[in-house]
Amino acid sequence: MAGGVTVLVVGAGSIGRRHHENLMALGAQSHLIGWRGFSAQALAARLAEGADAVVIATATDVRLPLVKACAAAGVPFYVEKPLAFRPADVETIAVLAAPVAQRSMLGMMMRYHPAFRELAATDLSDVFQFALSIGHDVTQWRANWRFSQSYAAKADGGGVLLDLCHEVDMAACLFPGLSVHAVESLGHVAYPGVDMASRISLGRTGLSGDVAMDYLTPKLHRHCILRGSERMHDFDFASQHYVVTDAAGPAALHKPLDRNEMFLAAMRDFLALVAGRVVSDIEHLPRLDLCLPSARLVAGAWAARVFNGQIRKEIP
């Protein structure tokens, strides 16, 4: 499938390891490189030795020089979300990466979720309100993992809005042209500048909605409600319970999920882009140039945060 394709995976955390394993499963020659002791200059040297593609799975605040190195070498890249947290950095990347943007991807893997694809293939022109939410107690995420020692605890590039920005991306896909109206956030005294919960008010003419995310709720929730004059979609991604209600009444949809298949599908499409082959029939291909409106919305929301209080929960 991808024999002979050499990919450098920069960042050996959990997501970098997942991409590395999936690339090998797809037949690529993947090389996993830990970020500690590495640099953009080291990446440029490795690219000069020969590589077909790069996966950038580092913390957000160190990605810009890596993107620059890839673009300068003419090598396509797959970069984890978010693309950047400062609006100016999004625009810098858009210019720098333009020569390889149509062969590069942003890691918005929720676009491959079977239930989201159902929404993406549906006529949603009757929708007038939407609400997306996601959250879970961050101290329960992974064994032997501490929030305080992670990228998420950084004022620059951390926080829940960036960490769980898939919901913003989904809203941007389903409803192009959204703009940020307001962002309300809760902080934590131990982590200045880091949002522990955020609510983003979004809208465009004839449509309003919000995206909420948190590091606090004791059990995982991931929900999408679309209210329209013709039908309502009530999709619970956490319980995999999907209901569409119209004048005839509610109807449940069966959309089973293999979580790693979303990552595999995204990597298949990336390898296809790298090789100049036809990609899958996904409704919203997360090709880098096509993801810029979403990336701008995420960065714009991060810049618009207004902290209106602090949480008291201990987060070690």
C-alpha positions in Angstrom: 0.0 0.0 0.0 2.7 2.5 1.0 5.9 0.4 0.3 9.0 2.5 -0.1 7.5 5.7 1.4 9.7 7.0 4.2 8.0 9.0 6.9 9.6 10.8 9.9 7.3 11.0 12.9 8.5 13.8 15.1 7.2 13.5 18.7 7.2 10.2 20.6 4.2 10.8 22.9 1.1 8.7 22.7 -0.2 10.3 19.5 3.2 10.1 17.8 3.5 6.4 18.7 0.0 5.7 17.4 0.8 7.4 14.0 4.1 5.5 13.9 2.4 2.2 14.4 -0.3 2.9 12.0 2.1 4.0 9.3 4.0 0.7 9.7 0.8 -1.2 9.5 0.0 0.6 6.2 3.4 -0.5 4.8 5.3 2.8 5.2 8.9 3.0 6.5 8.3 5.0 9.6 11.0 6.5 11.9 9.9 7.7 15.3 11.9 10.6 16.6 11.5 11.9 20.2 11.3 15.7 20.4 13.7 16.0 23.4 17.2 16.8 22.0 15.7 17.3 18.5 15.2 20.6 16.7 14.0 22.1 13.4 17.6 22.2 12.3 18.0 18.5 13.0 14.8 17.9 11.0 16.1 19.9 8.1 19.3 17.7 8.1 17.2 14.5 8.2 15.1 15.8 5.3 18.3 16.5 3.3 19.2 12.9 3.7 15.9 11.9 2.1 12.3 11.5 3.4 9.0 11.5 1.6 6.9 13.0 4.4 6.8 14.1 8.0 4.3 13.7 10.8 4.5 16.5 13.4 3.2 15.3 16.7 4.9 17.7 19.1 3.4 20.3 21.4 1.7 23.1 19.5 4.2 25.9 20.6 7.1 24.3 18.8 5.5 23.3 15.5 6.0 26.5 13.4 9.8 25.9 12.8 9.1 22.3 11.9 6.5 23.3 9.4 8.9 25.8 8.0 11.6 23.1 7.6 9.2 20.8 5.8 8.0 23.5 3.5 11.5 24.7 2.7 12.4 21.1 1.7 9.3 20.7 -0.3 8.2 17.8 1.9 4.5 17.3 2.7 3.6 16.9 6.4 0.8 15.8 8.6 0.5 18.1 11.6 -1.5 17.4 14.7 -4.3 19.7 15.8 -4.5 22.6 16.4 -2.5 24.0 13.6 -1.5 27.0 15.7 -3.0 29.0 18.6 -2.1 32.5 17.6 -4.0 33.9 14.6 -0.8 35.4 13.2 0.9 32.0 13.3 -2.0 30.4 11.3 -1.4 33.0 8.6 2.4 32.5 8.7 1.9 28.8 8.2 -0.6 29.4 5.4 2.0 31.3 3.5 5.0 29.1 4.3 3.3 25.8 3.6 1.5 26.9 0.5 3.8 24.9 -1.9 3.0 21.6 -0.1 -0.4 22.4 1.4 -2.3 20.4 -1.1 -0.3 17.3 -0.1 -0.3 18.0 3.6 -2.9 17.3 6.3 -4.1 18.6 9.6 -5.0 15.9 12.2 -8.7 16.5 12.4 -9.5 12.8 12.7 -13.1 13.4 13.9 -13.9 14.1 10.2 -13.6 10.4 9.7 -16.0 9.5 12.5 -18.9 7.5 10.9 -21.6 9.5 12.8 -20.0 12.8 11.9 -19.8 11.7 8.2 -23.6 11.1 8.4 -24.1 14.7 9.4 -21.6 15.9 6.8 -23.5 14.2 4.1 -26.9 15.6 5.2 -28.6 18.7 4.0 -28.5 20.9 7.1 -29.8 24.1 5.5 -32.8 24.1 7.9 -30.7 24.3 11.0 -31.0 27.5 13.0 -29.3 26.4 16.3 -26.5 24.0 17.2 -24.7 22.9 20.3 -21.6 20.8 20.6 -19.9 19.8 23.8 -17.1 17.6 25.1 -15.5 17.1 28.4 -13.9 14.7 30.9 -11.9 14.9 34.1 -8.4 15.4 32.9 -6.9 13.7 35.9 -8.5 10.4 34.6 -7.2 10.5 31.0 -4.3 8.1 31.1 -2.4 6.0 33.6 1.0 7.4 34.7 0.2 10.8 33.2 0.1 14.2 34.9 -1.5 17.3 33.6 1.1 19.5 35.2 3.9 17.8 33.1 2.0 17.9 29.8 1.7 20.3 26.9 -1.8 21.0 28.0 -0.6 22.9 31.2 1.2 25.5 29.1 -0.2 29.0 28.8 1.1 29.1 25.2 -0.5 26.2 23.3 -2.2 24.5 26.2 -5.7 24.5 27.7 -8.9 22.8 26.9 -10.0 25.0 24.0 -7.0 23.9 21.9 -6.8 20.4 23.3 -10.4 19.5 22.5 -10.8 21.6 19.4 -12.3 18.8 17.3 -15.8 20.1 18.1 -14.9 23.6 16.7 -13.6 21.9 13.6 -16.8 19.9 13.2 -18.9 23.1 13.6 -16.7 24.8 10.9 -17.2 21.8 8.5 -21.0 21.6 9.0 -21.6 25.3 8.9 -19.0 27.2 6.8 -18.7 30.9 7.5 -19.0 30.9 11.3 -17.4 33.7 13.3 -16.6 33.9 17.0 -18.9 36.1 19.0 -17.6 35.5 22.5 -15.6 33.1 24.5 -16.0 32.6 28.3 -13.4 30.6 30.1 -12.6 29.4 33.6 -9.0 29.2 34.8 -7.0 27.7 37.6 -4.8 29.5 40.1 -2.0 26.9 39.6 -2.0 27.3 35.8 -2.2 31.0 34.8 -3.5 31.6 31.3 -4.7 28.0 30.9 -8.5 27.5 30.4 -10.0 24.5 32.2 -13.4 25.1 30.7 -14.5 27.3 27.8 -17.7 28.1 26.0 -17.5 29.5 22.5 -20.4 31.4 21.0 -20.4 31.1 17.2 -22.7 32.3 14.5 -23.5 33.6 11.0 -26.6 35.1 9.5 -29.6 33.0 10.4 -27.6 30.5 12.6 -26.3 30.6 16.1 -24.6 28.0 18.3 -22.0 27.2 20.8 -19.2 24.8 21.5 -18.4 23.9 25.1 -15.4 21.9 26.4 -14.1 21.1 29.8 -11.4 19.2 31.8 -13.7 18.7 34.7 -16.8 16.5 34.3 -16.4 13.1 36.0 -17.6 11.0 33.0 -16.8 11.5 29.4 -19.5 13.4 27.5 -19.4 14.2 23.7 -22.6 15.5 22.3 -23.9 17.3 19.2 -27.4 18.7 18.8 -28.6 20.4 15.6 -32.0 22.0 15.7 -33.7 22.6 12.4 -37.2 23.4 11.1 -37.3 20.0 9.2 -35.5 17.7 11.7 -33.4 17.6 14.8 -30.2 15.6 15.1 -29.3 14.4 18.7 -25.9 12.6 18.5 -24.2 11.3 21.6 -20.7 10.4 20.5 -19.7 9.1 23.9 -22.5 6.5 24.1 -22.7 6.0 20.3 -26.5 6.8 20.4 -27.6 8.8 17.3 -31.2 9.9 16.8 -32.8 11.9 14.0 -36.2 13.3 14.7 -38.6 14.7 12.0 -42.4 15.0 11.6 -42.6 11.2 11.5 -40.9 10.8 14.9 -37.4 9.7 16.1 -35.3 7.3 14.2 -32.0 5.8 15.6 -29.0 5.4 13.4 -26.5 2.5 13.7 -23.0 4.0 13.3 -20.4 1.6 14.9 -17.0 3.1 15.7 -13.5 1.6 15.6 -11.6 4.5 17.0 -8.2 3.6 15.5 -9.8 3.1 12.1 -10.3 6.9 12.1 -6.6 7.4 12.5 -5.8 4.7 10.0 -8.2 6.3 7.4 -6.6 9.7 7.9 -3.1 8.2 7.5 -4.2 6.3 4.3 -5.4 9.6 2.8 -2.2 11.3 3.8 0.0 8.7 2.2 -2.2 8.9 -0.9 -1.6 12.7 -1.0 2.1 12.2 -0.6 2.1 9.8 -3.5 -0.2 11.8 -5.7 -2.9 9.1 -5.6 -6.7 9.4 -5.3 -7.8 9.8 -1.7 -11.0 8.4 -0.1 -14.5 9.8 -0.6 -14.6 11.6 2.7 -16.9 14.6 2.8 -14.4 16.9 4.4 -10.9 15.9 3.6 -8.6 17.4 6.2 -6.1 18.6 3.6 -4.1 21.5 5.0 -5.3 24.1 2.6 -8.9 23.1 3.1 -8.5 23.2 6.9 -7.4 26.9 7.1 -10.9 28.3 7.8 -11.2 25.9 10.7 -7.7 26.6 12.0 -8.5 30.3 11.8 -11.7 29.8 13.8 -9.8 27.8 16.5 -7.0 30.4 16.8 -9.6 33.2 16.8 -11.5 31.6 19.6 -8.3 31.1 21.7 -7.4 34.8 21.2 -10.9 35.9 22.3 -11.0 34.1 25.6 -12.2 36.1 28.6 -11.6 34.5 31.9 -14.5 35.0 34.3 -13.5 32.9 37.2 -11.4 30.0 38.4 -12.1 26.4 39.3 -11.2 24.9 42.7 -10.6 21.3 41.6 -7.1 20.1 42.4 -5.4 19.2 39.1 -1.9 17.7 39.8 
